[in-house]
C-alpha cells in the first residue's frame, strides 16, 4: 500500500492533486482525463478505508488569461469567474468528480500565501534582481531556449510563433539546487513516474539548471511582488504553490501538518519540468517537505496532435457523455490508454469497447443473472447447495477459506479468480496508478464468471426438478450473484453510478450497507451477499448505442 501521512486523529491521509487548469477556455478531454484518473485513485483509497483529500482547481493569472479576457471585452477576473462557474465546476459535477476542494489562484487564501512564500525566499537571499531576454511562448507561459523551438521559431507544443521578450525580472537561484535534486531523485527512485518521465528530468537536471525568472513587469494580471509591486509573480511560481496553500500553508498549520506532503501530484507530461524540478527546488529553498510522487500522464491525441483548444482538437467531454454516458466515459479512457503513455482517442474504439466489454460482458452478465434468479427463485437469492425455499446464512471464506466452506471445484475456481483479481487490481490502481491493468484484471474476472455460467448452463440445470438439480441450480446462481457483488465494489471507483445500480439490483443494501462503505480488503471474502436478498432486474446498465 502506498505510503501515507498521518492526521492528528490518527487516520491515514492520502493527498492527491490534479494540475490547476488554465481558464483561457472551456475544459476538453485532456483536462477531464487527468481529473477522472485522480477521482478513481482517491475513490479507491477511500475504499481502502483511508482518509483522503483530493484537490483540483483553476490557474487564473498570467498574460494568456489577460489577453483572452481583453479579446472578449471583459476584465480578467470577470472572464475567470464566468469560465469557472459556467464551465469548469459544472463539468466536474457532471463527471461525478468527488474532489474535496477546488482552489482558484485568485482567491485571497492563495494570493496572500504566495506573497509570503516569495517574501521568505527573498529574505533568505534566494531571489535577486536581473534582466532577461529571450523567446517566450504565451501559450505555455514559459521562456524557451532557442534549441527548444521548431523551425520558424515555433513552440513545439502549440506550433505557433514565440514572442521575443526583454524585461527586468527577479530571479530564483534555481541553479543552486541541481545537485540536491539529483540526490533526491537517486534516493527516491519512485519520486517521478513513469520511468520515461524520470529519465527525462534526470537528464535535464544533469545538463545544468539556469536561474529562473520569477516575475513579470510588462503586464499586471498576477500576484504583485510584495517588495516591488511594479512586478507580478510569474504565473508558474504562483500556480505551483496552490498545492500547499489549499491545505493550510501559512494559515492553518495543523491542517498543513496533517495533509502535507502530497502523496501524488498528477500532471501532464508537458508541465513535468515545473513540477519535478522547479517545484521541489522551491520547497527545498523554504525548508518544506517534498511531495512523495509526481506522476506524468501522456497526451490524448487526435490525428497525432496533442489535444488542446489552440489546435482545434479540443473535444468537449459532453460530446461523448451525451452518447456513451458518464460511467462509460470514465471507464474508456483509463481502460484503453495505459496511464503515463500517449494515447489516441477513437470514436470507433470507444464504440467497440462499449459494446463488447460494457454492454455484452458486464451489462449482460448482470441482466441475465438477475433474470434467472427472478425466473427460478422468484427473485430471492438462494442458498448455495440448498433446494428448499427457506434460505440459510451465506457461507463465508475466500481462497483457502472458501475450500473449508465446501465449495465445489467450479465454484472454488471462481473464488480463487476473485481473490487474484482483487489483489492485482489493488496493487495496480492503488499503488502503481496502472488503471488499465487494474480495470483489466477486474474485467478478466467478469469474463471468468461469464465462462462459468456458459459451462454450468443453469438454464439446462433448471429443467432437473429433483432436489439435487435444484440445489445445483441454487449454487450456480448464488455463485454468479456473489461474483457480481464483488464486481460492484471493485468497479465503484471507476463507474460509481453503474455500480450503485448493480448494488441495488442485488439487494445488497441493507444487508451489507452502502456501497461506498465497502472495503477493498473485504471484497474477496466469499459469501458476503446473504441468501434471502431480494434480487431485481433493474434497468439495463449499458443500453444499445444509437447510431454507434
MARTIMAR-352522 format. One record per residue (C-alpha): x, y, z. Coordinates in steps of 0.1 Angstrom, whole numbers, padded with zeros to 4 digits, always signed. Layout:
# residues N
XYZ/...
END
This chain:
# residues 548
+0000+0000+0000/+0013+0035-0008/+0029+0055+0019/+0007+0080+0036/+0009+0107+0062/-0010+0107+0095/-0036+0131+0106/-0040+0144+0142/-0068+0119+0147/-0045+0091+0138/-0062+0083+0105/-0040+0078+0074/-0041+0107+0049/-0038+0103+0011/-0035+0136-0006/-0039+0137-0044/-0038+0168-0067/-0045+0175-0103/-0028+0203-0121/-0048+0235-0117/-0061+0242-0152/-0057+0273-0172/-0090+0290-0177/-0084+0306-0211/-0112+0284-0224/-0136+0256-0215/-0122+0222-0204/-0116+0195-0230/-0110+0157-0229/-0073+0161-0218/-0083+0181-0187/-0110+0156-0179/-0086+0126-0184/-0063+0137-0156/-0092+0147-0133/-0111+0114-0137/-0079+0095-0130/-0074+0114-0098/-0110+0107-0089/-0107+0070-0095/-0074+0069-0075/-0089+0087-0045/-0121+0067-0045/-0101+0036-0045/-0081+0048-0014/-0114+0057+0003/-0125+0021-0002/-0092+0010+0014/-0106+0028+0044/-0081+0057+0042/-0087+0093+0049/-0084+0111+0015/-0080+0147+0003/-0085+0153-0034/-0077+0188-0048/-0083+0203-0082/-0088+0239-0093/-0080+0266-0118/-0050+0287-0127/-0062+0323-0133/-0033+0346-0137/-0008+0353-0165/-0006+0370-0198/-0027+0345-0217/-0057+0350-0194/-0053+0387-0197/-0052+0387-0235/-0082+0363-0237/-0103+0384-0214/-0094+0416-0234/-0103+0398-0267/-0137+0390-0251/-0143+0426-0238/-0142+0417-0201/-0118+0420-0172/-0096+0391-0164/-0114+0384-0132/-0148+0385-0149/-0135+0361-0175/-0122+0337-0149/-0154+0339-0128/-0176+0330-0158/-0155+0301-0170/-0151+0286-0136/-0188+0288-0126/-0203+0281-0161/-0178+0255-0175/-0153+0240-0151/-0172+0233-0119/-0203+0220-0137/-0182+0196-0158/-0166+0181-0128/-0200+0176-0112/-0213+0161-0144/-0184+0136-0145/-0190+0127-0108/-0157+0141-0096/-0156+0138-0058/-0130+0164-0051/-0127+0177-0015/-0116+0211-0025/-0115+0234-0055/-0089+0262-0054/-0087+0293-0076/-0055+0312-0077/-0073+0345-0075/-0086+0337-0040/-0070+0356-0011/-0064+0323+0007/-0039+0316-0021/-0026+0350-0032/-0017+0361+0004/+0002+0330+0010/+0021+0332-0024/+0033+0366-0014/+0045+0353+0019/+0063+0324+0004/+0081+0345-0022/+0090+0371+0005/+0105+0344+0026/+0127+0333-0004/+0137+0369-0010/+0146+0375+0027/+0168+0344+0026/+0187+0357-0005/+0172+0331-0028/+0158+0358-0051/+0178+0386-0069/+0171+0413-0095/+0182+0409-0131/+0172+0412-0167/+0160+0385-0191/+0158+0385-0229/+0147+0356-0249/+0119+0338-0268/+0086+0334-0249/+0055+0313-0256/+0024+0329-0241/+0005+0297-0246/+0030+0278-0223/+0036+0310-0202/+0073+0299-0204/+0106+0312-0218/+0121+0289-0243/+0157+0283-0252/+0164+0286-0289/+0171+0248-0290/+0136+0241-0279/+0120+0258-0309/+0109+0242-0342/+0119+0257-0375/+0104+0291-0379/+0106+0299-0342/+0076+0278-0334/+0067+0265-0300/+0070+0227-0301/+0038+0224-0280/+0015+0250-0296/+0031+0251-0331/+0028+0289-0330/+0055+0316-0333/+0070+0326-0300/+0075+0362-0289/+0108+0379-0281/+0107+0395-0247/+0132+0416-0228/+0123+0428-0193/+0136+0434-0159/+0129+0404-0137/+0135+0389-0103/+0153+0355-0104/+0152+0325-0082/+0185+0308-0077/+0174+0275-0092/+0209+0267-0104/+0220+0261-0068/+0197+0231-0064/+0207+0208-0092/+0229+0185-0071/+0203+0183-0043/+0176+0175-0068/+0197+0147-0083/+0204+0133-0049/+0167+0133-0041/+0159+0115-0074/+0185+0088-0066/+0174+0083-0031/+0137+0082-0041/+0135+0063-0074/+0097+0064-0075/+0095+0102-0070/+0089+0108-0107/+0068+0083-0126/+0067+0067-0151/+0103+0058-0157/+0104+0076-0190/+0094+0108-0172/+0120+0103-0145/+0148+0097-0171/+0138+0129-0189/+0141+0151-0158/+0173+0135-0145/+0189+0142-0178/+0176+0178-0178/+0190+0185-0144/+0223+0168-0151/+0227+0193-0180/+0226+0221-0156/+0198+0244-0144/+0196+0281-0151/+0183+0306-0126/+0146+0311-0130/+0128+0344-0138/+0100+0346-0113/+0084+0379-0121/+0069+0399-0150/+0069+0437-0154/+0053+0441-0188/+0017+0433-0176/-0001+0434-0143/-0025+0405-0142/-0009+0385-0114/+0001+0385-0077/+0022+0416-0070/+0057+0411-0058/+0054+0423-0021/+0086+0443-0020/+0083+0457-0056/+0046+0460-0068/+0057+0470-0103/+0063+0433-0108/+0038+0404-0107/+0049+0369-0097/+0055+0346-0127/+0023+0325-0131/+0041+0292-0127/+0055+0302-0093/+0021+0313-0083/+0004+0282-0097/+0026+0256-0081/+0020+0269-0047/-0017+0260-0048/-0009+0225-0037/+0004+0239-0004/-0019+0269+0001/-0051+0248-0004/-0042+0227+0026/-0034+0255+0050/+0002+0266+0043/+0007+0298+0062/-0029+0299+0075/-0038+0266+0092/-0006+0249+0104/-0025+0219+0119/-0042+0211+0087/-0010+0216+0067/+0009+0193+0090/-0018+0167+0088/-0020+0168+0050/+0013+0178+0035/+0032+0165+0017/+0010+0154-0012/+0011+0117-0019/+0006+0122-0057/+0008+0152-0080/-0009+0142-0112/+0004+0163-0141/+0006+0163-0179/+0040+0155-0193/+0043+0190-0209/+0044+0206-0174/+0066+0179-0159/+0097+0202-0156/+0078+0227-0135/+0066+0200-0111/+0096+0177-0109/+0125+0203-0109/+0113+0238-0101/+0086+0229-0075/+0109+0207-0055/+0137+0233-0056/+0112+0259-0043/+0102+0237-0014/+0138+0229-0006/+0146+0266-0005/+0119+0272+0021/+0127+0240+0040/+0094+0223+0033/+0089+0186+0027/+0087+0174-0009/+0057+0156-0024/+0061+0118-0024/+0053+0112-0061/+0049+0132-0093/+0031+0111-0120/+0031+0124-0156/+0003+0111-0177/+0007+0112-0215/-0012+0132-0240/-0045+0124-0256/-0040+0126-0293/-0064+0133-0322/-0049+0127-0356/-0014+0126-0340/-0018+0160-0324/-0019+0168-0287/-0055+0177-0276/-0060+0213-0269/-0082+0242-0278/-0054+0261-0296/-0050+0234-0323/-0088+0228-0326/-0087+0192-0313/-0103+0201-0280/-0133+0179-0280/-0158+0185-0252/-0164+0156-0228/-0201+0163-0230/-0199+0154-0267/-0191+0119-0256/-0211+0115-0224/-0243+0125-0243/-0237+0095-0265/-0220+0069-0243/-0229+0080-0208/-0208+0093-0179/-0197+0060-0165/-0187+0046-0199/-0167+0078-0204/-0149+0074-0171/-0142+0038-0179/-0130+0041-0215/-0100+0065-0212/-0085+0047-0182/-0091+0013-0197/-0080+0020-0233/-0048+0040-0226/-0020+0029-0202/-0017+0058-0178/+0016+0076-0184/+0017+0069-0221/+0003+0089-0251/-0029+0075-0265/-0052+0083-0294/-0089+0089-0289/-0110+0070-0314/-0148+0071-0316/-0148+0037-0332/-0126+0021-0305/-0149+0037-0278/-0179+0022-0295/-0163-0012-0299/-0152-0014-0262/-0186-0001-0250/-0204-0028-0269/-0180-0057-0262/-0168-0051-0227/-0195-0030-0211/-0228-0040-0227/-0220-0076-0236/-0196-0088-0210/-0206-0068-0179/-0241-0055-0185/-0254-0087-0200/-0240-0107-0171/-0258-0086-0146/-0290-0087-0165/-0292-0124-0171/-0282-0134-0135/-0310-0112-0121/-0334-0126-0147/-0326-0162-0139/-0329-0156-0101/-0363-0139-0108/-0374-0168-0130/-0363-0198-0110/-0364-0184-0074/-0389-0156-0075/-0362-0130-0071/-0350-0144-0038/-0313-0152-0038/-0310-0189-0030/-0286-0205-0005/-0259-0223-0024/-0264-0261-0024/-0300-0258-0010/-0331-0268-0029/-0356-0256-0003/-0372-0222-0003/-0361-0212+0032/-0325-0197+0029/-0298-0201+0055/-0270-0177+0063/-0245-0173+0034/-0212-0191+0036/-0180-0171+0042/-0144-0176+0032/-0121-0168+0002/-0093-0186-0014/-0083-0214+0011/-0111-0204+0035/-0136-0210+0007/-0123-0245+0004/-0132-0250+0040/-0167-0238+0032/-0171-0268+0009/-0171-0251-0025/-0171-0274-0055/-0142-0272-0080/-0160-0248-0104/-0171-0225-0076/-0136-0227-0060/-0121-0216-0093/-0144-0185-0092/-0135-0177-0056/-0098-0180-0064/-0102-0159-0095/-0119-0132-0074/-0091-0132-0049/-0065-0129-0077/-0084-0101-0093/-0087-0081-0061/-0050-0084-0053/-0040-0075-0088/-0064-0045-0091/-0055-0032-0057/-0018-0031-0064/-0022-0018-0099/-0047+0010-0092/-0040+0018-0056/-0002+0017-0056/+0010+0019-0092/-0016+0041-0109/-0019+0014-0135/-0056+0019-0142/-0056+0000-0174/-0040-0030-0157/-0063-0029-0127/-0095-0025-0147/-0083-0052-0170/-0079-0076-0140/-0115-0069-0129/-0128-0075-0164/-0108-0107-0167/-0129-0118-0137/-0161-0107-0154/-0152-0129-0183/-0144-0158-0160/-0179-0155-0145/-0194-0154-0179/-0175-0185-0188/-0186-0202-0156/-0223-0196-0165/-0218-0209-0200/-0201-0240-0187/-0226-0247-0160/-0257-0238-0182/-0282-0231-0154/-0310-0228-0179/-0304-0265-0186/-0299-0275-0149/-0333-0258-0142/-0350-0285-0161/-0340-0310-0135/-0366-0305-0108/-0351-0331-0084/-0337-0318-0051/-0302-0324-0063/-0308-0305-0095/-0324-0275-0078/-0296-0275-0052/-0271-0273-0081/-0291-0245-0097/-0290-0226-0065/-0253-0230-0062/-0247-0217-0097/-0269-0186-0094/-0256-0178-0059/-0220-0180-0072/-0229-0156-0101/-0247-0132-0078/-0219-0132-0052/-0194-0125-0080/-0215-0095-0091/-0214-0083-0055/-0177-0082-0057/-0176-0067-0092/-0199-0038-0080/-0174-0030-0052/-0144-0032-0074/-0159-0010-0102/-0174+0016-0078/-0143+0039-0081/-0144+0037-0119/-0182+0036-0126/-0200+0048-0094/-0235+0053-0108/-0235+0019-0126/-0221+0002-0095/-0249+0017-0074/-0275+0004-0098/-0260-0031-0096/-0257-0030-0058/-0294-0021-0056/-0304-0048-0080/-0286-0074-0059/-0305-0064-0028/-0271-0059-0011/-0283-0030+0009/-0294-0030+0038/-0278-0064+0043/-0242-0052+0036/-0247-0015+0040/-0239+0013+0015/-0217+0005-0015/-0194+0034-0006/-0187+0018+0028/-0175-0015+0013/-0137-0021+0017/-0113-0035-0008/-0098-0057+0019/-0132-0075+0022/-0141-0079-0014/-0126-0114-0018/-0143-0128+0013/-0166-0153-0003/-0203-0155+0007/-0208-0119+0019/-0241-0115-0001/-0266-0132+0021/-0291-0157+0008/-0325-0143+0010/-0316-0109-0005/-0342-0096-0029/-0327-0096-0064/-0345-0075-0090/-0337-0070-0127/-0332-0032-0129/-0327-0010-0159/-0301-0021-0185/-0267-0009-0173/-0254-0002-0208/-0281+0002-0234/-0275-0004-0271/-0259+0026-0287/-0279+0046-0311/-0260+0054-0344/-0229+0037-0330/
END
